[in-house]
């Protein structure tokens, strides 16, 4: 018998017990499974092609194995048949049946433990079999059970979008609404730590997100999603990912809208990268999510005082120095770039604000020390490049390798943008010339200073030759006395 690989595990699952050579196959036809975003590691287990035999030839251990197979196939008819066989009284025998002494022989079939200590309900949710999961719940399956990875049926149902199963679990007061477990993310080929709310947000299941929030899930729960030896399986640690961060990263605008309506905290940063939800949406090219977040972050915005040097939350950079403008420029998110520059202009109330705005536009980030304009021209995002040049981006600002936006545009033969760069450079030079004094101005100022100094010296000299009459009178008066 071949091994099974769980959809939420990187370790192959071995059969629970050795089935006798006379084990019969189940006749139920596997139902087609929906496509999964994160749990597509292996195909569904298929029914055995062995000829069927009398149910009397199956031991209880064999029935348990066949039942778990039927659950993973989502074959409810086979599950019903196997449960009926399992509950039939066993014939009396002078010798105790070999499998009756096995551990779990008297355990309820709907709550037996498989690989990773998963119950049939957990497996049904893991393989996204909604009908099988509901059948198990109606036949006494434990809704609170978790496996050795702290994974519950509620977590997997939230991940897979099984709304009826989630609703049923919440109706019977499932206690694991914020429990964190480790599931396999096949899209990223990594194990990831999630709670039910984070799992639903990550996969974009808006209705499940709403149900979880309505039943008391913590909206701003932070979970360190990476799995490591130093991270407790069920711990919730400050500084991890949130539902809003994950929904923004994966581009689920419906979930972002819902979370913002519930006043989710958009200032919380991802603990691994120091990225905000806005920056994460820009980094992964999700324009709609970025616009929703930027609108929320700048709504009712008050002009910053000149004395307030704190960076606005929507301007915040990650641990490598990249801002939302860097990623929006690189990914060609023209609307986001326009909105960012508009918000930047709206907060300028003084010369100091203008200096800070220029620094934001020309900020360099990453190991290559690239500006937003340089990223845009390298990615051939020419509309964004034009917008940045018109906003005063420095085309002569070099990266660590000495490359400038002007040089890149020249290599790409973008003559129109080159002319815009030259015009911007000429304008900047004229402004510097107007602000800086010429040589003639310096000489003239020096001459004026020397002339004034000579006049002062002459006045002092005249004062020494002609004493003050009032002072002379005072001296005469003293002598007379």
Secondary structure, 3 states (H helix, E strand, C coil): CCCEECCCCCCEECCCCCCCCCCCCCCCCCCCCCCCCCCCCCCCCCCCCCCCCCHHHCCHHHHHHHHHHHHHHCCHHHHHHHHHHHHCCCCCCCCCCHHHHCCCCCCCHHHCECHHHCEHHHHHHHCCCHHHHHHHHHCCCCCCCECCCCCEHHHHHHHHCCHHHHHHHHHCCCCCCCCCEEEEECCCCEEEEECHHHHHHHHCCHHHHHHHHHCCCCCCCCECCECCCCCCCCCCCCCCECHHHHHHHCCCHHHHHHHHHCCCCCCCCCCCCCCCHHHHHHHCCCHHHHHHHHHHHHCCCCCCCCCCCCCCHHHCCCCCCCCHHHHHHHCCCHHHHHHHHHHHHHCCCCHHHHHHHHHHHCCCECCCCECHHHHHHHCCCHHHHHHHHHCCCCCCCCCCCCCCHHHHHHHCCCHHHHHHHHHHHHHHHHHHHHHCCCHHHHHHHHHHHHHHHHHHHHHHHHHHHCCCHHHHHHHHHHHHC
